[in-house]
């Protein structure tokens, strides 16, 4: 009897050791996961713990869907899983993967959008960071119905994509990206624009168009308001804005040519509604997405008698401002760096 008990005890102990060893083995990452951690693992909203476990095993990220599912249940992580795109670190085991899913540690990329970037340039930056494709972002930006959903009355979100530093999930929905940028624009604009201004109004949009031109023209922040005053003075007397920045927009964004080192007379003669050398008044829409300085320069303007300005030095970025054409031409130099 004692011998039987001893044998039974040994078998039970061996079984426990085997089960413990199996559990440890199954909790370890499979070899495939140890060498390939570049792929994104997507968890969609509403996806259950069992389905996620099966997909993790199918992707070679865990050894056993059953063991992982039980682990999620025991730890309560199954009720905390966050949707998103995940990139698990090399050698991540069951515990690490479960913790990342429960904490929502999705794969993100930091993207810096400088002032003056066009929607096209933003799209290319997003694509480079693997956030979304440039083509899909462009489709979202130029979707009129989508713009209406965001409270924007324009045909495009160009101008409303606020330049800032963002942290986005990899392979995100481009509409979510655009919506975040527009929301940031609204928040920042509310701190700059005088009370009562309506983002969706025609007057607001006209000022936004002008701010986009100022953004691409000023080099030194303290000159932004003077440049805005020049354009306002020209608009008041029906004079063409004659902004080289709008011509560059035609060249680069409308015609897909490289950014010119020098704006030539042939460039100034390009027939396009955005060419403010040929068309009086404002162009049909913004030529870029302006930042705080340009927005403040237009929405909180200063008065001046200047009708002309010319870049004096590409190194300092300073301009010469003039009241008359004669004074303006006296300091004439080739227009570079636009």
Secondary structure as GFF3:
##gff-version 3
##sequence-region A 1 338
A	DSSP	alpha_helix	2	27	.	.	.	ID=ss1
A	DSSP	alpha_helix	31	35	.	.	.	ID=ss2
A	DSSP	beta_strand	41	43	.	.	.	ID=ss3
A	DSSP	alpha_helix	49	58	.	.	.	ID=ss4
A	DSSP	alpha_helix	65	75	.	.	.	ID=ss5
A	DSSP	three_ten_helix	77	79	.	.	.	ID=ss6
A	DSSP	beta_strand	84	86	.	.	.	ID=ss7
A	DSSP	alpha_helix	94	103	.	.	.	ID=ss8
A	DSSP	beta_strand	108	112	.	.	.	ID=ss9
A	DSSP	alpha_helix	119	128	.	.	.	ID=ss10
A	DSSP	alpha_helix	134	141	.	.	.	ID=ss11
A	DSSP	alpha_helix	144	149	.	.	.	ID=ss12
A	DSSP	beta_strand	165	169	.	.	.	ID=ss13
A	DSSP	alpha_helix	174	192	.	.	.	ID=ss14
A	DSSP	alpha_helix	202	217	.	.	.	ID=ss15
A	DSSP	three_ten_helix	221	223	.	.	.	ID=ss16
A	DSSP	alpha_helix	224	236	.	.	.	ID=ss17
A	DSSP	alpha_helix	244	249	.	.	.	ID=ss18
A	DSSP	pi_helix	250	254	.	.	.	ID=ss19
A	DSSP	alpha_helix	265	268	.	.	.	ID=ss20
A	DSSP	alpha_helix	292	299	.	.	.	ID=ss21
A	DSSP	beta_strand	308	311	.	.	.	ID=ss22
A	DSSP	beta_strand	319	322	.	.	.	ID=ss23
A	DSSP	alpha_helix	325	330	.	.	.	ID=ss24
###
